[in-house]
Amino acid sequence: MGSSNDNKWSDTAMLVIDMQKEFVDPAMNSLTFLAGGEVILPAVTQAVKLARERSIFVVWVVREHDPAGRDVELFRRRFYSGGKGPAMEGSKGAEMADGLAIKEEDYKLVKTRFSSFFATNLDSVLKTSGIKNLVVVGVQTPNCVRQTVFDAVALDYEKVTVIVDATAAANPEIHLANIRDMKNIGVETPTLEGWSGSV
């Protein structure tokens, strides 16, 4: 890898949001399963591979909840009882989807709300690592992706990119409407192929 490539991407991080079995693996039979998440898994896997080739700092943003649901949004607490609920810490559902793996040089961030920045140390980790630009992949577009992106813009990250075909929502209409909203606030929205071709 050439030094010019290293320099170009050294201030960029990739946020991989909620690509956990609970949300993208139909075998889990989870009420939080998102079919679009299963569809984008190959694109997310490829985006992470490319990020690593470019020496981009990869941050895995995940949900890992208390078995009693004490740390989830109020509207979700009804899904937690008897020590069972979506994406509980240590559960199979909280594991990364097949084909995705957190490596030693990556960073894992646990969030309990839609935004990756809300009540977490993400902004501090990124800024002390010299990060000015973000690339976002994962699920789902109107919730965790959108909230994270809007917060990133509010926090003055210089360039925020959402890879259109490596993010997903409940249906294409919702996905594209949210992509349009993010584009309207200055977010770049390339396809994976388009982002792959940027050098």
HELIX and SHEET records of a PDB file:
HELIX    1   1 SER A    3  TRP A    9  1                                   7    
HELIX    2   2 LYS A   21  VAL A   24  1                                   4    
HELIX    3   3 PRO A   26  MET A   28  5                                   3    
HELIX    4   4 ALA A   35  GLU A   53  1                                  19    
HELIX    5   5 LEU A   74  PHE A   79  5                                   6    
HELIX    6   6 LYS A   92  ALA A   94  5                                   3    
HELIX    7   7 LEU A  122  THR A  128  1                                   7    
HELIX    8   8 THR A  141  VAL A  145  3                                   5    
HELIX    9   9 ARG A  146  ALA A  154  1                                   9    
HELIX   10  10 PRO A  172  LYS A  183  1                                  12    
HELIX   11  11 LEU A  192  GLY A  197  1                                   6    
SHEET    1   A 5 TYR A 107  LYS A 111  0                                        
SHEET    2   A 5 PHE A  57  ARG A  63  1                                        
SHEET    3   A 5 THR A  12  ILE A  17  1                                        
SHEET    4   A 5 ASN A 133  VAL A 139  1                                        
SHEET    5   A 5 LYS A 159  ALA A 168  1                                        
END                                                                             
